[in-house]
Amino acid sequence: MNKNTGLVWLKEDFRLKRNNALADATKNHNNVVVFYLYKPHKFKLQEAQRWWVSKSLEEFKKKLNNFNINLEIIQTDSYKSFFDKLFYRKDFSIYWNRTYEPNYLKFDNYLSENFKKNRIEFYILKGNILNEFHEVKKNDGTPFKVFTPFWRTAEKFYQEKIPSKVKKIIKCKRKINFFKNTIDFNKINPEKKWFKKFENFWSPSEESAIKELKKFTSSKIMNYSNARNFPNIAGTSKLSPFIKHGQIHVETIWEECVKYKRNGSNKFLAEIGWREFNHSLINFFPHMLKGNYSRKFDKFPWERNKDFLIAWKNGLTGYPIVDAGMRELYSTGWMHNRVRMIVGSFLVKHLLINWSEGEKFFKNCLLDYNEANNVSGWQWVAGSGADAAPYFRIFNPILQGEKFDKEGNYVKKWLPELSNVPKKFIHKPWELKDESILKLDKDYPSPIVSHEKARAKALNAFKKI
């Protein structure tokens, strides 16, 4: 047992089960302190997640108290400046789980060099992923650019090395303090109060994540392949925010799904595979985090239309399925995946607004925002990413609504102003001529663009590249 204190840098690992850094620290040290670095500047662009992180810290602190482990929150403007001061202390060993984003992995190298130089023990453990991104490559050693062969290889690779034993957290002898000038989790809550609505939909904790997983695998997973396309029914797992913040490890999800072996489990695990694929992409092709994966899209004639962008953000485009999705996002911090594709396609291909504007807005509003998934997802819709949708695939928001929200229940839930509109007109309310039911442009806006004209304009623009 090491006499020094074991420090655990908490990033996106708000769980006890399969938390490698925490388990190893409690195994090797009598005293363990978990610390979280809060960078206010980072969350200026991720306001919704400030709420989730604040709640997660509150909940996780209680859990760690039961193991005599203190959770300390330190506010800092720079990870580097924090650690540069920490290097001068010699009374600790430090542990953390990897975060699979290029900047974090690059910073891991910086920390490794300096901890070695200062002769401080450090341990970097596997994070919330099935396979380390560099482990899954083609036979010739190059990275995959297409999902299906990637996942076929990744799935096989993981199955051959599934860990047989899950590390456990050990209770420490006593709880100690380590850092000065710590802050309370309440200081992280967003200044804007729109996040208050989230409390009606989410409970950020490891217990909630496990509960949602078991509910999904026991009753929903068998219909997942089909049900996941319909936003008016609860056909998805709703696990994405918990995965993002590490309340649940993807290995735990795999274990539970394989245990049931029901129809739909393969399709659901393939969605976990997409997450793995996206992390592979951003690390092997990091230029896509700042622009198009496909360079030819750098010449695309995007349009700047502030009014259109504001209408899209506020759910006032005049296309009900699009507007319902945007209202759901603002109210819950989450949006159904089928609708994400529809609203994304509308922004990029109907309004010809650069996908990066949508990516930035989702980053700020999504509780499950993940750099790899968000950037890759938007580029998939735009057609500028790896293994992307072809440029000529332009979702018709009317037909998408009629196909996946046939009765209009999803639309009416998020657009109460359309609650009395008959099913026949719910996805094209401009065709309803009865003003006693709906006064267009007063109760609900007319379409900001014509689908037919916008589609023709988009196809013409895509042909130019």
VOPAGU-2260 file (C-alpha; in pm, 1 decimal, decimal comma):
REM VOPAGU-2260
SITE   aa  ch    i         X         Y         Z
SITE  MET   A    0       0,0       0,0       0,0
SITE  ASN   A    1     144,3     335,7    -107,7
SITE  LYS   A    2     175,8     585,0     179,5
SITE  ASN   A    3     111,6     879,0     -49,2
SITE  THR   A    4    -238,8    1001,4    -117,5
SITE  GLY   A    5    -398,3     868,2    -434,0
SITE  LEU   A    6    -546,9    1147,5    -645,8
SITE  VAL   A    7    -809,6    1069,9    -909,3
SITE  TRP   A    8    -877,3    1328,2   -1180,7
SITE  LEU   A    9   -1249,8    1305,0   -1250,6
SITE  LYS   A   10   -1351,7    1409,4   -1601,5
SITE  GLU   A   11   -1642,9    1213,1   -1748,8
SITE  ASP   A   12   -1647,7     918,2   -1509,6
SITE  PHE   A   13   -1934,6     973,6   -1263,7
SITE  ARG   A   14   -1966,3     607,6   -1169,9
SITE  LEU   A   15   -1833,2     345,0    -931,6
SITE  LYS   A   16   -1877,2      41,5   -1157,2
SITE  ARG   A   17   -1598,6       3,9   -1413,0
SITE  ASN   A   18   -1415,8     316,2   -1304,3
SITE  ASN   A   19   -1061,4     191,6   -1354,7
SITE  ALA   A   20    -881,0     496,1   -1216,9
SITE  LEU   A   21   -1087,1     503,0    -896,8
SITE  ALA   A   22   -1062,1     127,1    -843,3
SITE  ASP   A   23    -683,0     122,8    -882,8
SITE  ALA   A   24    -637,5     423,9    -657,3
SITE  THR   A   25    -838,4     267,7    -373,5
SITE  LYS   A   26    -649,5     -57,2    -414,4
SITE  ASN   A   27    -308,8     113,3    -388,2
SITE  HIS   A   28    -367,8     384,1    -126,3
SITE  ASN   A   29    -512,0     425,0     222,1
SITE  ASN   A   30    -629,0     776,3     137,8
SITE  VAL   A   31    -788,9     878,6    -191,1
SITE  VAL   A   32    -913,4    1220,1    -305,7
SITE  VAL   A   33   -1114,5    1268,1    -625,6
SITE  PHE   A   34   -1090,4    1612,5    -785,8
SITE  TYR   A   35   -1285,7    1779,5   -1065,7
SITE  LEU   A   36   -1148,4    2076,2   -1262,0
SITE  TYR   A   37   -1418,4    2323,9   -1352,7
SITE  LYS   A   38   -1335,6    2554,6   -1644,6
SITE  PRO   A   39   -1608,3    2821,6   -1673,2
SITE  HIS   A   40   -1495,7    2919,0   -2022,6
SITE  LYS   A   41   -1555,3    2565,2   -2151,2
SITE  PHE   A   42   -1916,9    2567,9   -2035,8
SITE  LYS   A   43   -1999,4    2903,3   -2191,2
SITE  LEU   A   44   -2050,1    2702,9   -2509,8
SITE  GLN   A   45   -2208,0    2403,8   -2331,6
SITE  GLU   A   46   -2470,4    2563,0   -2108,6
SITE  ALA   A   47   -2704,8    2265,1   -2084,5
SITE  GLN   A   48   -2424,7    2038,9   -1966,9
SITE  ARG   A   49   -2339,8    2272,6   -1681,0
SITE  TRP   A   50   -2667,3    2163,2   -1521,8
SITE  TRP   A   51   -2592,3    1792,7   -1572,1
SITE  VAL   A   52   -2236,3    1826,0   -1438,6
SITE  SER   A   53   -2351,4    2019,4   -1131,0
SITE  LYS   A   54   -2612,4    1753,9   -1048,1
SITE  SER   A   55   -2364,2    1474,6   -1119,2
SITE  LEU   A   56   -2106,1    1623,9    -884,0
SITE  GLU   A   57   -2365,2    1656,6    -608,2
SITE  GLU   A   58   -2476,2    1296,5    -649,6
SITE  PHE   A   59   -2127,6    1148,7    -692,0
SITE  LYS   A   60   -1994,4    1329,9    -384,6
SITE  LYS   A   61   -2256,1    1151,9    -173,4
SITE  LYS   A   62   -2160,0     814,5    -319,0
SITE  LEU   A   63   -1788,3     872,1    -259,7
SITE  ASN   A   64   -1853,5     977,0     101,6
SITE  ASN   A   65   -1966,9     619,4     167,8
SITE  PHE   A   66   -1616,3     506,2      72,4
SITE  ASN   A   67   -1442,9     777,1     281,3
SITE  ILE   A   68   -1334,6     949,8     -39,0
SITE  ASN   A   69   -1356,6    1326,7     -66,4
SITE  LEU   A   70   -1463,9    1492,6    -393,1
SITE  GLU   A   71   -1307,6    1836,1    -435,0
SITE  ILE   A   72   -1400,6    2083,4    -710,1
SITE  ILE   A   73   -1138,2    2332,1    -824,8
SITE  GLN   A   74   -1218,4    2622,0   -1054,6
SITE  THR   A   75    -943,5    2698,4   -1304,7
SITE  ASP   A   76    -896,9    2886,6   -1630,3
SITE  SER   A   77    -641,7    2635,1   -1756,2
SITE  TYR   A   78    -572,4    2267,4   -1698,1
SITE  LYS   A   79    -207,3    2336,2   -1775,1
SITE  SER   A   80    -163,5    2608,0   -1512,8
SITE  PHE   A   81    -333,5    2386,2   -1252,2
SITE  PHE   A   82    -106,3    2089,4   -1318,4
SITE  ASP   A   83     207,4    2304,2   -1351,4
SITE  LYS   A   84     156,1    2400,4    -986,2
SITE  LEU   A   85      70,8    2043,8    -887,3
SITE  PHE   A   86     404,1    1914,5   -1022,4
SITE  TYR   A   87     580,8    2083,4    -728,9
SITE  ARG   A   88     399,0    1864,4    -476,4
SITE  LYS   A   89     547,5    1520,2    -417,8
SITE  ASP   A   90     296,0    1379,3    -170,4
SITE  PHE   A   91      66,1    1195,2    -411,4
SITE  SER   A   92      23,8     947,2    -692,5
SITE  ILE   A   93    -232,4    1031,9    -959,7
SITE  TYR   A   94    -479,7     834,3   -1170,3
SITE  TRP   A   95    -720,4     923,7   -1449,1
SITE  ASN   A   96    -923,7     756,9   -1724,1
SITE  ARG   A   97    -865,4     857,2   -2083,7
SITE  THR   A   98   -1099,2    1094,2   -2264,6
SITE  TYR   A   99   -1091,0    1011,6   -2635,0
SITE  GLU   A  100   -1066,2    1358,1   -2784,4
SITE  PRO   A  101    -745,0    1474,0   -2955,7
SITE  ASN   A  102    -684,6    1766,7   -2718,6
SITE  TYR   A  103    -722,6    1551,3   -2409,3
SITE  LEU   A  104    -496,4    1278,1   -2548,3
SITE  LYS   A  105    -236,2    1538,1   -2643,5
SITE  PHE   A  106    -253,2    1678,5   -2290,2
SITE  ASP   A  107    -206,9    1326,4   -2151,6
SITE  ASN   A  108     133,1    1324,4   -2324,7
SITE  TYR   A  109     224,6    1657,2   -2165,1
SITE  LEU   A  110     127,2    1529,1   -1820,6
SITE  SER   A  111     313,5    1201,8   -1872,1
SITE  GLU   A  112     638,0    1381,0   -1957,6
SITE  ASN   A  113     616,2    1611,8   -1657,4
SITE  PHE   A  114     509,1    1353,5   -1401,7
SITE  LYS   A  115     803,9    1138,8   -1513,5
SITE  LYS   A  116    1039,0    1436,8   -1493,1
SITE  ASN   A  117     920,7    1511,4   -1138,9
SITE  ARG   A  118     925,4    1143,8   -1039,0
SITE  ILE   A  119     558,1    1136,7    -951,3
SITE  GLU   A  120     369,7     811,7    -999,2
SITE  PHE   A  121      88,2     841,6   -1253,3
SITE  TYR   A  122    -149,5     594,6   -1413,4
SITE  ILE   A  123    -361,3     653,0   -1724,9
SITE  LEU   A  124    -639,5     398,1   -1754,7
SITE  LYS   A  125    -886,3     292,3   -2021,5
SITE  GLY   A  126   -1186,5     524,4   -2035,2
SITE  ASN   A  127   -1548,1     482,4   -2142,5
SITE  ILE   A  128   -1499,9     289,7   -2463,9
SITE  LEU   A  129   -1500,4     -73,8   -2578,7
SITE  ASN   A  130   -1172,4     -60,6   -2770,0
SITE  GLU   A  131    -891,2     193,1   -2758,4
SITE  PHE   A  132    -936,8     382,8   -3085,3
SITE  HIS   A  133    -588,6     292,9   -3217,1
SITE  GLU   A  134    -653,3     -80,3   -3172,3
SITE  VAL   A  135    -905,2    -109,6   -3455,8
SITE  LYS   A  136    -748,2     -72,3   -3800,1
SITE  LYS   A  137    -752,3    -240,0   -4139,2
SITE  ASN   A  138    -514,1    -525,3   -4213,1
SITE  ASP   A  139    -276,0    -279,2   -4377,9
SITE  GLY   A  140    -261,2     -65,9   -4060,9
SITE  THR   A  141    -466,7     224,9   -4195,2
SITE  PRO   A  142    -781,3     354,5   -4020,9
SITE  PHE   A  143   -1131,2     264,0   -4135,0
SITE  LYS   A  144   -1337,6     525,7   -4317,6
SITE  VAL   A  145   -1653,4     317,5   -4355,7
SITE  PHE   A  146   -1862,1     209,4   -4059,2
SITE  THR   A  147   -1970,8    -147,1   -4146,2
SITE  PRO   A  148   -1621,5    -301,8   -4185,3
SITE  PHE   A  149   -1503,5     -95,0   -3886,3
SITE  TRP   A  150   -1771,7    -233,1   -3657,2
SITE  ARG   A  151   -1732,2    -588,8   -3784,4
SITE  THR   A  152   -1363,4    -571,1   -3689,9
SITE  ALA   A  153   -1416,8    -378,2   -3364,6
SITE  GLU   A  154   -1688,5    -613,5   -3242,3
SITE  LYS   A  155   -1473,6    -919,9   -3305,6
SITE  PHE   A  156   -1172,1    -756,2   -3141,9
SITE  TYR   A  157   -1369,6    -669,6   -2827,6
SITE  GLN   A  158   -1530,3   -1013,2   -2799,5
SITE  GLU   A  159   -1186,1   -1173,1   -2797,1
SITE  LYS   A  160   -1059,8    -962,7   -2506,8
SITE  ILE   A  161   -1361,5    -895,7   -2282,2
SITE  PRO   A  162   -1217,7    -852,6   -1932,1
SITE  SER   A  163   -1318,6   -1143,4   -1709,5
SITE  LYS   A  164   -1303,0    -946,8   -1385,5
SITE  VAL   A  165   -1448,7    -606,5   -1304,2
SITE  LYS   A  166   -1237,2    -401,6   -1063,3
SITE  LYS   A  167   -1408,5    -303,1    -738,2
SITE  ILE   A  168   -1385,0      16,9    -531,5
SITE  ILE   A  169   -1235,5     -38,4    -184,1
SITE  LYS   A  170   -1339,6     169,9     115,6
SITE  CYS   A  171   -1061,2     399,2     238,6
SITE  LYS   A  172    -947,5     426,5     600,4
SITE  ARG   A  173   -1047,8     790,2     644,1
SITE  LYS   A  174   -1163,2    1088,8     443,3
SITE  ILE   A  175    -910,0    1367,2     393,8
SITE  ASN   A  176    -883,4    1708,5     225,7
SITE  PHE   A  177    -607,3    1774,9     -25,6
SITE  PHE   A  178    -668,1    2100,5    -215,6
SITE  LYS   A  179    -727,1    2454,5     -96,4
SITE  ASN   A  180    -973,6    2703,6    -245,5
SITE  THR   A  181   -1229,8    2447,2    -360,4
SITE  ILE   A  182   -1579,1    2545,3    -475,2
SITE  ASP   A  183   -1927,3    2402,5    -425,0
SITE  PHE   A  184   -2114,8    2223,5    -705,3
SITE  ASN   A  185   -2388,7    2490,1    -690,2
SITE  LYS   A  186   -2150,2    2744,4    -841,9
SITE  ILE   A  187   -2156,9    2547,5   -1166,8
SITE  ASN   A  188   -2531,3    2579,8   -1230,1
SITE  PRO   A  189   -2612,2    2785,1   -1541,8
SITE  GLU   A  190   -2712,6    3147,8   -1499,8
SITE  LYS   A  191   -3000,4    3103,2   -1744,7
SITE  LYS   A  192   -3293,6    2930,8   -1579,9
SITE  TRP   A  193   -3422,5    2741,4   -1884,4
SITE  PHE   A  194   -3239,6    2434,6   -1754,1
SITE  LYS   A  195   -3499,5    2408,9   -1473,6
SITE  LYS   A  196   -3721,8    2218,1   -1717,3
SITE  PHE   A  197   -3459,8    1941,6   -1737,9
SITE  GLU   A  198   -3538,4    1832,4   -1383,1
SITE  ASN   A  199   -3876,0    1705,4   -1506,0
SITE  PHE   A  200   -3705,6    1463,2   -1744,0
SITE  TRP   A  201   -3366,3    1361,8   -1603,4
SITE  SER   A  202   -3200,1    1239,7   -1286,2
SITE  PRO   A  203   -2821,2    1242,4   -1344,2
SITE  SER   A  204   -2692,1     945,6   -1143,5
SITE  GLU   A  205   -2537,9     603,5   -1187,5
SITE  GLU   A  206   -2850,1     442,4   -1037,4
SITE  SER   A  207   -3071,6     615,5   -1295,3
SITE  ALA   A  208   -2844,5     499,2   -1576,5
SITE  ILE   A  209   -2860,3     135,1   -1462,4
SITE  LYS   A  210   -3236,1     162,4   -1416,2
SITE  GLU   A  211   -3283,4     300,6   -1769,3
SITE  LEU   A  212   -3060,6      29,4   -1913,4
SITE  LYS   A  213   -3253,2    -251,8   -1744,5
SITE  LYS   A  214   -3587,0    -100,7   -1842,2
SITE  PHE   A  215   -3469,5     -78,8   -2201,6
SITE  THR   A  216   -3322,1    -429,0   -2226,2
SITE  SER   A  217   -3617,4    -595,5   -2053,4
SITE  SER   A  218   -3900,8    -432,7   -2247,7
SITE  LYS   A  219   -3790,0    -218,6   -2542,6
SITE  ILE   A  220   -3484,2    -368,4   -2705,6
SITE  MET   A  221   -3671,9    -641,4   -2894,2
SITE  ASN   A  222   -3855,9    -374,0   -3096,7
SITE  TYR   A  223   -3564,8    -131,8   -3115,2
SITE  SER   A  224   -3483,2    -177,5   -3484,6
SITE  ASN   A  225   -3822,0     -40,9   -3584,6
SITE  ALA   A  226   -3939,5     159,7   -3281,4
SITE  ARG   A  227   -3628,7     379,4   -3271,0
SITE  ASN   A  228   -3752,4     564,4   -3581,1
SITE  PHE   A  229   -4075,2     691,8   -3425,0
SITE  PRO   A  230   -4033,8     997,6   -3200,5
SITE  ASN   A  231   -4389,4     971,7   -3065,7
SITE  ILE   A  232   -4313,4     644,9   -2881,8
SITE  ALA   A  233   -4052,2     560,3   -2620,2
SITE  GLY   A  234   -3851,7     331,3   -2846,2
SITE  THR   A  235   -3497,3     443,8   -2764,9
SITE  SER   A  236   -3280,6     387,6   -2459,2
SITE  LYS   A  237   -3234,7     753,8   -2352,8
SITE  LEU   A  238   -2890,2     648,0   -2226,1
SITE  SER   A  239   -2684,4     897,0   -2427,3
SITE  PRO   A  240   -2646,3    1168,1   -2156,5
SITE  PHE   A  241   -2545,2     901,7   -1903,3
SITE  ILE   A  242   -2287,0     758,3   -2142,6
SITE  LYS   A  243   -2149,1    1103,5   -2219,3
SITE  HIS   A  244   -2089,9    1185,1   -1851,9
SITE  GLY   A  245   -1981,2     836,1   -1759,9
SITE  GLN   A  246   -2265,7     742,0   -1527,0
SITE  ILE   A  247   -2253,1     414,1   -1715,0
SITE  HIS   A  248   -1971,7     240,8   -1901,7
SITE  VAL   A  249   -2034,4     107,8   -2251,9
SITE  GLU   A  250   -1893,6    -228,6   -2136,6
SITE  THR   A  251   -2179,6    -249,5   -1885,9
SITE  ILE   A  252   -2425,6    -181,4   -2168,8
SITE  TRP   A  253   -2261,3    -448,8   -2384,4
SITE  GLU   A  254   -2273,8    -699,4   -2098,6
SITE  GLU   A  255   -2644,0    -637,3   -2036,8
SITE  CYS   A  256   -2740,2    -654,2   -2405,8
SITE  VAL   A  257   -2545,6    -973,0   -2472,9
SITE  LYS   A  258   -2701,0   -1130,9   -2165,0
SITE  TYR   A  259   -3048,5   -1092,4   -2312,7
SITE  LYS   A  260   -2955,5   -1181,7   -2671,4
SITE  ARG   A  261   -3291,8   -1053,0   -2789,4
SITE  ASN   A  262   -3386,5    -926,7   -3131,6
SITE  GLY   A  263   -3275,3    -566,2   -3149,6
SITE  SER   A  264   -2968,0    -604,2   -2930,4
SITE  ASN   A  265   -2736,6    -624,5   -3232,8
SITE  LYS   A  266   -2890,4    -311,8   -3380,7
SITE  PHE   A  267   -2860,0    -126,5   -3051,4
SITE  LEU   A  268   -2499,4    -234,5   -3000,4
SITE  ALA   A  269   -2426,6    -107,8   -3351,3
SITE  GLU   A  270   -2524,1     237,6   -3220,7
SITE  ILE   A  271   -2254,7     197,6   -2955,7
SITE  GLY   A  272   -2037,0      99,2   -3251,1
SITE  TRP   A  273   -2113,9     430,3   -3422,3
SITE  ARG   A  274   -1985,0     608,2   -3114,3
SITE  GLU   A  275   -1664,0     402,1   -3132,6
SITE  PHE   A  276   -1634,0     475,2   -3505,5
SITE  ASN   A  277   -1677,4     848,4   -3448,6
SITE  HIS   A  278   -1402,5     851,9   -3187,2
SITE  SER   A  279   -1177,2     670,7   -3429,7
SITE  LEU   A  280   -1252,0     926,4   -3701,5
SITE  ILE   A  281   -1179,1    1239,7   -3498,0
SITE  ASN   A  282    -850,1    1097,9   -3372,6
SITE  PHE   A  283    -721,3     969,5   -3705,4
SITE  PHE   A  284    -860,9    1267,5   -3898,6
SITE  PRO   A  285    -859,7    1554,0   -3645,8
SITE  HIS   A  286    -900,0    1818,1   -3917,6
SITE  MET   A  287   -1270,2    1730,9   -3923,2
SITE  LEU   A  288   -1312,9    1892,9   -3580,5
SITE  LYS   A  289   -1244,3    2233,1   -3735,0
SITE  GLY   A  290   -1388,7    2184,7   -4081,2
SITE  ASN   A  291   -1503,4    1935,6   -4339,8
SITE  TYR   A  292   -1363,9    1584,0   -4344,4
SITE  SER   A  293   -1409,0    1598,5   -4722,5
SITE  ARG   A  294   -1205,1    1896,4   -4841,9
SITE  LYS   A  295   -1419,6    1947,1   -5152,1
SITE  PHE   A  296   -1692,7    2081,0   -4923,2
SITE  ASP   A  297   -1466,3    2373,6   -4835,4
SITE  LYS   A  298   -1586,3    2522,9   -5165,8
SITE  PHE   A  299   -1956,0    2470,8   -5096,0
SITE  PRO   A  300   -2158,3    2794,1   -5146,6
SITE  TRP   A  301   -2307,4    2819,3   -4796,8
SITE  GLU   A  302   -2544,9    3108,1   -4733,0
SITE  ARG   A  303   -2550,1    3340,7   -4433,0
SITE  ASN   A  304   -2909,0    3412,8   -4335,7
SITE  LYS   A  305   -2945,1    3527,3   -3977,1
SITE  ASP   A  306   -3326,4    3528,5   -3986,7
SITE  PHE   A  307   -3343,1    3171,4   -4113,6
SITE  LEU   A  308   -3095,1    3054,5   -3849,3
SITE  ILE   A  309   -3292,6    3221,4   -3569,0
SITE  ALA   A  310   -3618,9    3070,9   -3697,8
SITE  TRP   A  311   -3457,2    2725,8   -3703,2
SITE  LYS   A  312   -3315,9    2762,4   -3350,0
SITE  ASN   A  313   -3649,1    2878,4   -3210,9
SITE  GLY   A  314   -3859,9    2612,4   -3384,4
SITE  LEU   A  315   -4038,4    2860,8   -3609,0
SITE  THR   A  316   -3959,5    2731,9   -3958,9
SITE  GLY   A  317   -4321,4    2651,4   -4046,6
SITE  TYR   A  318   -4241,4    2279,8   -4082,6
SITE  PRO   A  319   -4395,6    2106,9   -3778,3
SITE  ILE   A  320   -4163,6    1804,3   -3748,6
SITE  VAL   A  321   -3860,2    2036,0   -3760,7
SITE  ASP   A  322   -4003,7    2282,5   -3511,5
SITE  ALA   A  323   -4118,3    2009,1   -3273,6
SITE  GLY   A  324   -3764,6    1871,2   -3265,1
SITE  MET   A  325   -3613,8    2209,3   -3184,4
SITE  ARG   A  326   -3868,5    2271,8   -2908,9
SITE  GLU   A  327   -3799,7    1926,6   -2762,9
SITE  LEU   A  328   -3429,5    2008,3   -2759,2
SITE  TYR   A  329   -3475,7    2335,3   -2574,8
SITE  SER   A  330   -3721,4    2186,7   -2323,2
SITE  THR   A  331   -3541,6    1860,1   -2243,5
SITE  GLY   A  332   -3178,6    1896,9   -2351,7
SITE  TRP   A  333   -3229,2    1598,2   -2582,1
SITE  MET   A  334   -3377,0    1524,9   -2923,5
SITE  HIS   A  335   -3492,5    1201,7   -3084,0
SITE  ASN   A  336   -3228,3    1070,1   -3325,2
SITE  ARG   A  337   -3459,7    1045,0   -3628,1
SITE  VAL   A  338   -3561,4    1406,1   -3570,0
SITE  ARG   A  339   -3195,8    1511,3   -3531,3
SITE  MET   A  340   -3142,2    1392,4   -3887,1
SITE  ILE   A  341   -3451,1    1578,4   -4009,8
SITE  VAL   A  342   -3368,3    1911,0   -3844,1
SITE  GLY   A  343   -3003,5    1877,4   -3948,5
SITE  SER   A  344   -3092,7    1810,4   -4308,3
SITE  PHE   A  345   -3334,1    2104,4   -4305,2
SITE  LEU   A  346   -3069,6    2349,5   -4182,1
SITE  VAL   A  347   -2803,3    2232,4   -4425,4
SITE  LYS   A  348   -3003,1    2143,5   -4734,9
SITE  HIS   A  349   -3316,4    2358,1   -4717,0
SITE  LEU   A  350   -3157,2    2669,7   -4572,8
SITE  LEU   A  351   -2802,1    2609,7   -4707,6
SITE  ILE   A  352   -2656,6    2715,4   -4372,1
SITE  ASN   A  353   -2318,1    2566,8   -4282,4
SITE  TRP   A  354   -2347,0    2253,1   -4069,3
SITE  SER   A  355   -2103,9    2408,9   -3819,7
SITE  GLU   A  356   -2378,2    2649,7   -3707,6
SITE  GLY   A  357   -2601,0    2356,8   -3617,5
SITE  GLU   A  358   -2312,9    2172,9   -3453,4
SITE  LYS   A  359   -2241,6    2476,8   -3235,3
SITE  PHE   A  360   -2606,7    2512,4   -3130,8
SITE  PHE   A  361   -2641,5    2142,8   -3046,8
SITE  LYS   A  362   -2320,0    2165,2   -2846,0
SITE  ASN   A  363   -2477,4    2432,9   -2629,8
SITE  CYS   A  364   -2818,8    2268,5   -2586,1
SITE  LEU   A  365   -2759,6    1893,0   -2578,0
SITE  LEU   A  366   -2708,9    1715,7   -2247,3
SITE  ASP   A  367   -2551,1    1428,1   -2440,8
SITE  TYR   A  368   -2318,8    1652,8   -2644,3
SITE  ASN   A  369   -2010,0    1455,1   -2736,9
SITE  GLU   A  370   -1746,6    1606,3   -2963,9
SITE  ALA   A  371   -1702,5    1294,3   -3177,0
SITE  ASN   A  372   -2072,9    1216,8   -3219,8
SITE  ASN   A  373   -2182,9    1575,5   -3276,5
SITE  VAL   A  374   -1924,3    1666,6   -3539,8
SITE  SER   A  375   -1951,4    1331,3   -3717,3
SITE  GLY   A  376   -2332,1    1336,8   -3705,2
SITE  TRP   A  377   -2357,2    1681,5   -3858,0
SITE  GLN   A  378   -2107,7    1596,0   -4130,6
SITE  TRP   A  379   -2297,5    1273,9   -4201,0
SITE  VAL   A  380   -2613,6    1478,7   -4263,2
SITE  ALA   A  381   -2429,3    1742,0   -4467,0
SITE  GLY   A  382   -2255,6    1480,0   -4679,9
SITE  SER   A  383   -1910,6    1615,6   -4596,0
SITE  GLY   A  384   -1802,8    1342,4   -4352,1
SITE  ALA   A  385   -1660,3     993,0   -4372,8
SITE  ASP   A  386   -1918,8     732,0   -4472,8
SITE  ALA   A  387   -2169,1    1018,1   -4498,3
SITE  ALA   A  388   -2518,3    1033,1   -4644,8
SITE  PRO   A  389   -2497,5    1114,1   -5017,7
SITE  TYR   A  390   -2542,0    1482,2   -5098,5
SITE  PHE   A  391   -2863,1    1417,1   -5293,6
SITE  ARG   A  392   -3037,5    1266,1   -4989,2
SITE  ILE   A  393   -3255,5    1558,3   -4884,7
SITE  PHE   A  394   -3515,8    1472,5   -4624,3
SITE  ASN   A  395   -3863,5    1593,4   -4713,7
SITE  PRO   A  396   -3988,5    1725,7   -4375,6
SITE  ILE   A  397   -4352,4    1671,6   -4475,5
SITE  LEU   A  398   -4306,9    1307,6   -4579,1
SITE  GLN   A  399   -4076,0    1238,4   -4282,9
SITE  GLY   A  400   -4345,8    1368,6   -4051,2
SITE  GLU   A  401   -4619,9    1168,9   -4218,8
SITE  LYS   A  402   -4412,8     852,3   -4212,7
SITE  PHE   A  403   -4270,5     867,5   -3859,7
SITE  ASP   A  404   -4534,2    1072,5   -3676,7
SITE  LYS   A  405   -4843,7     961,0   -3865,7
SITE  GLU   A  406   -5097,9    1071,1   -3603,9
SITE  GLY   A  407   -4907,1    1391,8   -3528,1
SITE  ASN   A  408   -4875,0    1308,7   -3157,4
SITE  TYR   A  409   -4508,5    1411,5   -3138,7
SITE  VAL   A  410   -4577,1    1740,5   -3316,1
SITE  LYS   A  411   -4875,9    1820,7   -3096,0
SITE  LYS   A  412   -4678,9    1745,4   -2780,1
SITE  TRP   A  413   -4417,5    2008,9   -2857,7
SITE  LEU   A  414   -4629,1    2246,9   -3066,3
SITE  PRO   A  415   -4947,8    2294,6   -2862,3
SITE  GLU   A  416   -5057,9    2568,8   -3103,0
SITE  LEU   A  417   -5126,5    2288,3   -3352,9
SITE  SER   A  418   -5317,2    2067,0   -3109,1
SITE  ASN   A  419   -5651,8    2112,2   -3289,9
SITE  VAL   A  420   -5518,4    2070,2   -3642,6
SITE  PRO   A  421   -5660,7    1755,9   -3812,4
SITE  LYS   A  422   -5424,0    1468,9   -3886,4
SITE  LYS   A  423   -5453,2    1535,7   -4259,8
SITE  PHE   A  424   -5289,6    1877,9   -4220,1
SITE  ILE   A  425   -5067,0    1832,6   -3916,1
SITE  HIS   A  426   -4746,5    1813,9   -4121,1
SITE  LYS   A  427   -4857,1    2078,1   -4374,2
SITE  PRO   A  428   -5076,3    2321,1   -4177,4
SITE  TRP   A  429   -5048,9    2586,7   -4449,2
SITE  GLU   A  430   -5296,6    2380,9   -4652,1
SITE  LEU   A  431   -5561,4    2412,6   -4381,2
SITE  LYS   A  432   -5797,9    2693,4   -4479,4
SITE  ASP   A  433   -6010,1    2697,6   -4162,9
SITE  GLU   A  434   -5897,7    2998,6   -3957,7
SITE  SER   A  435   -6119,9    2897,2   -3667,5
SITE  ILE   A  436   -5869,5    2614,4   -3609,3
SITE  LEU   A  437   -5544,6    2786,6   -3707,6
SITE  LYS   A  438   -5455,4    3136,9   -3818,7
SITE  LEU   A  439   -5137,5    3103,2   -4018,9
SITE  ASP   A  440   -4864,6    3355,7   -3934,7
SITE  LYS   A  441   -5046,6    3442,1   -3615,2
SITE  ASP   A  442   -5078,0    3109,5   -3434,8
SITE  TYR   A  443   -4802,3    2938,5   -3632,2
SITE  PRO   A  444   -4569,0    3062,2   -3910,1
SITE  SER   A  445   -4588,4    2986,9   -4280,4
SITE  PRO   A  446   -4294,9    2783,3   -4415,6
SITE  ILE   A  447   -3985,7    3003,5   -4439,5
SITE  VAL   A  448   -3889,2    2823,1   -4762,0
SITE  SER   A  449   -4071,1    2608,6   -5016,5
SITE  HIS   A  450   -3956,4    2247,5   -4997,3
SITE  GLU   A  451   -3954,8    2201,3   -5376,2
SITE  LYS   A  452   -3761,6    2521,8   -5445,8
SITE  ALA   A  453   -3518,3    2464,9   -5159,6
SITE  ARG   A  454   -3448,8    2109,8   -5275,5
SITE  ALA   A  455   -3378,4    2221,3   -5632,7
SITE  LYS   A  456   -3152,6    2499,8   -5505,6
SITE  ALA   A  457   -2961,3    2260,2   -5279,8
SITE  LEU   A  458   -2905,9    2005,7   -5557,0
SITE  ASN   A  459   -2776,7    2281,9   -5781,7
SITE  ALA   A  460   -2538,0    2400,6   -5509,0
SITE  PHE   A  461   -2408,5    2047,1   -5447,3
SITE  LYS   A  462   -2342,6    1999,2   -5818,3
SITE  LYS   A  463   -2101,0    2292,1   -5806,9
SITE  ILE   A  464   -1859,2    2089,3   -5593,0
